[in-house]
Structure formats: structure tokens, C-alpha cells
Amino acid sequence: MLIPVSGLFRIDPENGALVVLGWQIWFADFFLISGLWITILSGLVALYSVAGTVFCGWACPQNTSAEWANYMTRKLLGKRAEVSLDGESAKIAVAKNTAINWILLGLSFLGAAMFFALLPLLYFYPPDVVWSFIAFKNDPRLAGSLHWIYFVWVLIILLDIAVLRHFWCRFACVYKIWQHSFKTEQTLHVLYDASRASECEKCNYCVTTCFIELDPRKTEIYDSCINCGDCIDACNNLQAKKGKTGLLKFEIGQREKRKLRQFRDNSMSLLSRMRWTTPFALIGLTLLTWGIWTYQPYHLSVGYLQTEHNQSAREYRVEVTSKRYRPTELSVSVEGIPQ
């Protein structure tokens, strides 16, 4: 939400441009567009190869909304009232199975869906236009069918919050697969201290905490773990009652610990990743720098204009377009055109 509201980034469909910090970037600004995307992609590849699927665990709006929906469900219907598409019915607490709790849960989901459905609008319209949409004010910049589009988005998000939730993360998210493609043995993962296995023989607290339904004690390179850290927190909280540290922690490097060569192996692994991502990042930064240096804040076009009264006579049309969203004074002089 803060990204479009702050003006950091949004899309201007009317002018067919990206807007960064109040400046229009047209697709004709080739070096700026190409450099920006190559730099971003290079940084993401380096991040995911080192830290794994951290976006899913720490920044994904789908995961965040699902966690919030689970929290509200447990708060209003009981600690075991989990929504699942596996065929198991939710175990609702008898004391909380009341009409008022169901109504409050439904209203909270509807309010969240109406709020989240506004966020895409902020990426295509300025905040003042979105406010006109919310307040039902007439604004020529608003599309005529926008209320219907908003209504459809509310229904989709409501279905997602109320039913799908983490099902999408587990089975349908394509972006998670893209992150997985850069994982290796050295990528950030959950490490289990097998030397203390006797302390958790009959404990499955970390397993029940994981919404991906993994056993954090047996993670693999290409499993579905999103590095959210819930299992680590659960184990730490449980062991803290005994005055001990948890048996799970985040680790970068070989899954089998080699104390003498661990630092060297991790360093070499990091350098190997940088060796093939750095050239692309440098190319992107070079294009981006050149694009910023040669960026033109105004666009000038000149063309012939034939009149209806005299087809042989030619007039010229001069169009000047500003790439800023504020009034600007320009002085234009024309030379070399016959009178």
C-alpha cells in the first residue's frame, strides 16, 4: 500500500507509462526500462539463491492475509477451528459456536476483502482519484465499469480469505516455484539438532505448527518450506519453559555440518552465486545509469497537418508532452519552417 501512495511506483494506463517518484517512464525510454528490470531480476535471483523462499514467508500478501484469517477464525470459533480443503470439517468450540461470532467473522472477512480490493486501484490511479471512487464522487478519470471490476475483486479476495487461504500457497503459487528454482544445498534452511533428538521423541509441536504440513526436522532442498520460522519459534517457546534453547534454527551452508570447513564452504558458495549474477547486475546498472543520464522530461513531436480548405497547403502541428504531474512553463521557439 505504501509503495503507490508514497509515489514510489505505480502504473499510468492513460499515458501508457510507469510512474516512479512522480516521473513518467515511457516504454520508449529503453535503457531506463531495461536497466531497471535487469537490475531488479539480478537482485532477486541472488536473494533467492541465498535466502530461499523468504518472500513467501515474510512479505507475501497472500500468506499474510491467510495468517490473519486463521487468527480471526481461532479467536472467534476456537483454537482448533481450522479451515481445510482436505475434507476435514472445522472443529468449532461449543462455547463459541454462536450466531454473533459467525456474524463478526463474516463481517471481518468482508471488510478485509473490501480493503484489499482497493490496493490494486492505487497502482493504477492517484490516491485522490481512488478517494473519489470510495466517496462515489464524479471523476472523469475513473473508468465507467470500475465499480463492477471492484465488486469482482471483492468476491475473489473474500473467497480466498474465507476458503482458500494457505491452499494457494501449498499447491497453486507459481511465484514460489520460481523461487525454488534457485535453491541449492547452501541456501538458507531450517536445521535440526539431531544430537538432542531424545528431547523431542514424543513431541510434534513443530509439525503441527507448520501450515505447509512439513516435518521441520527432515527438510530437503526442494521441499515446500518457505522459511517463515514458525516452527523455530514454536520449538524455542516450548524449550524455553525448560530453560533450554530450541532444537531448530536457520542455517546457511551444507546440511551436514562440517565445523572445520563450514565458513570456507559458505564463502565459496556465496562467491559462486555472485560470479554469475554480478555481470547481469552490472549490465543492468550500466543501462539504468545511462537511462537516467539521458532521460528527457519532455517529449516533442512535429508533424504535417493538412487542412480541409486547401489540400495543397500544409500546416505543422507541434506537440509537447511533460512527463511530470505538475504545471511547468516552457519556452518553445521554431526555426526553419517556411512562412
N, C-alpha and C positions, 0 to 999 in steps of 0.2 A: 504493500500500500504506500509506503513512504517513497518508493522509487518514482512512481509517476507524480505523486503530489508534490514532492520536492523539486520536480523538474529535471531529475537526473536522466530519465529516459521515458519516452512514450512514442506512439506512432500517430502521424497525422495523415489519415486516409484522404482528406480533401485535397491536400497538396502532394500526396504520394511520397512522403518523406519520413525519415526518422528524426526525432527531436531529442537532442542531447544538450542539457543545460540551457535550454531556450534557443538553441541554434538548429535550424533545419539542415539535415544532411540528405541530399538527394542521391538517388542511385547513380546519377551521373558523376558524383564525387567518388570515382572508382578507387583511388588509392586510400581514401579515408575509410570507405566501407570495407574493402578487402583487408586492410591492415588491422582494423578493429576486430573483425571476426577471426582472422588467423591468430591474433594475439590471445583472444579470449579462449579459443579452442585449444591452443597450445597450453595455456594455463590450466584448463580443466583436465586435459589428458595427464599432465604432470601431477595434479592434485589427486585424481582418482587412482593413478598407479601407485601413489604413496599412501594415501589415506583411505582408499576403498570407497564404498558407497556412503560416504559421510553426508552427502546431500540428502539422501533418504532419511537418515537417522537424525539429522539436526536442522534441516532447512526446508524440507518438503512440505508444502501447504496441505497436500492430501494426508500425509501422515499426522500432521498437527491437528487437522480437523477431526480425523479418526480418533486420536487420543482424547481430544476434548469430548467427543460424542460418547466414548467409553466412560469417561469420568462422570458425565452427567447421568448416564444410564445407571451406573453403580450407585451414584449418590441418591437418585430418586427411586430406584427399583430394587436396590440391594447389591451387595458386593459380588454376587455370582450371576447377576443379570447381564450376561454377555450375549451380544448378537452374533450369530454364526450362520454361515450358509452351508454348513456341513450336515444339516438335518437335525441337529440337536436343538431342542427348544430352550429358551432362556429360563434360568432358574430364578424366579422373582420371589423376593421375600414376602411372606404373608402379610406382615405388618405394613409394608409399603405398597401393596397391590391395591391402591385406591384410585378413584377417578381423578382426584386433584393432582396426584403425582403424574399420571399419564398425560393429563392436560398440560401441566407445566413442562413435561419433557417434550411434548409435541410443539408447544409454543416456542421453546428454546431452540429446537431444531429449525423451525420455520424462520425465526428471527435471524439465526446464523446463516441460513440459506439466502435470505434476502440481503443480508450484509455482504456475504462473499460474492454474490452475483453482481454487486456493484463494482467490485475490483477490476474486472476486465474493461468496464467502461472508462475507468481512469487512465487506461493505457491508450485509449483512442480519442478521448475528449478531455479538454482542460477541466480543472476542478469546478470552475464557475458554471460550465455547461452541465456537468453532472449534477450540480446542485439545482439547476433549473429543471432537470429531469426528475429529481426527487420531489421538488416542490410543485410539480405539474405546471411550470411556467412555460409560456410560449417562447421558443428559441429557434430561429431559422437554422441554426447549426445542427439541431437534433434531427436524426432520421425519423421519418414518419412511422416506421414499423418497429421502433426501438423498444417500445413497451412490450410488444409481443416477444421480441427476442429476449428481453429481460425476464419475462414470465417463463419462457422455456428454460432459461438458465437456472432460475429458482427451482423448478421441478427437478432438473438434473442433479443439482447440488443437494437438494433435500433427499432424493433417493440415495445419493452417495453417503450422506451423513447418517441417515436412518438405517440403511440396509448394508451397503457395500463395505464401507469403512476399510479395514485392512485387507479385505479380499482383493481389492485392486492392487495393493502393494505386493501381495504374495503371488498373484497369478497373471496380472494384466499389464503391469507397468513396463513400458518399453524402455524408458529412460534408465531404469535400474539395470536392464540388460546391457545397455551401452556402457554404463559404469563398470559392470562386471568384466567387460572385455579387456580391461586394462589391469586387472588384478594379477598378482604373481605371488610366489611364496613369501616374499618380503613385505607385501602390503600389510597395512595395519589390520590387526585381527585380535580376537579375544583369546587369551592364553590361559590355560587351566593348569594349576599347580598340582600335578599328579602325585607328588610326594606326600600330599596331605589328603589323599583320597579317602582315608579311613574316617575323616571328619564329615563326609557327606554321603555315606553309604545309603542312608535311607531318606535323604533329603533331595527333593526335586524342585526346590523353590525357584531356582534359576530357570528351569524348564517351563514351569507354569507361568512365569513372568514374561517369557518371550512370546510375543504375539505372532511371530513367524513360525512358531512351533518347532524350533530347533533345540537341540541339546547343546548349550554353550560349551560343554566340556569336550565336545567332539566336533569342532568346527573344521571345515575343509576350505580349500582355496576358492572353489566356485560354488559355495553354498549360497543360501539366500540371506545370510546375515547382513544387516545394514549398519552395523557399528553404532547402534543407538545407545548402548551402555546400560540398558535397563537391567540386564542380568547381573552386571557387575555391581550396580547399586543394591540390588536385592541381596546378593551374597555378602556384600560389605555390611549392610544393615543387620543381617542375621548374625554374622560372626562378631559384630561389634557388641552384641549382648553378652558374648563370652569373653570380651576383652581381646579379641583377635582380629586380624585383618582377613579380608575375603580371599577366596581361592581363585578368583578370576580377575584379570586385568587386561588392559590394552597393551599390545606389543607390536613393534615393527621389527621385522627380521625373520630369520629362519624359524619355523615352527618347532623345530627341535633345538633347544638351546645349546649353544657352544660358547661357554664362558670366555675362552681364550681368544676366539676369533669372531665373536659376535659383533663388536664395534667395527672391525675391518670389513666384515661381510656386509653390514648395513651401509657403511660408507660407500663401498664399491657398487652396491645395488642402486643407491641414490645417484651416484655419478653416471651409471649406465643409463638410467632413465633420462637424466639431463642431457646426455650425449646426443640423443636423437630428437628430443623436444626443443632443445635450445636453438638449433638452426631455424626451425619454423617460427619460434618466438622472435628471433632476431629479424627474420624476414617481415613478420607482421609488424613489429615495432618500427622498422625502417619505412614500410609503406604508410603506417599510421602517422609517423613524424612528417613524412613528405606531404601527405594529405592535409595535415594541419597547416603546414608551412604555405602550401599553395591554395588553401581554401579561400573561395571568393564569397563574401557575404551577400553579394548581389548578383542577379542573373540578368543579362542584357540580350535581347533578341531583336533583330531588324528584318523586316520582310516587305515585299511589294504588296500593295493593296489596290486592286483595280476598281474603279468607280463605275456605277451603272450608267451615268450620263455620258461618259466619254471612255469607251473601251481602250482607246489608244493612249490616253493619259494614265500615268502611273503615280500613285501616291505611296508614301512609305509609312509603315507602322513601326513604332519603336516601343517595345515593352520592357519595363524594368521591374524585376521582382526582388523583394527583400526577403532574406532568409531569417529575419528576426521578427519577433512578435511584439514590436513596439514601433511607434511613429519615428520616422527618420527623414531628415531633409537631405536631398541630393541635388547637385548642380550638374546638369547634362548639357553638353554642347555638341552640335552636329556640324561636321565639316565634310566637304567633298560631294555633297548631293546637289545636282543641278536645280536651279530655281524654275 
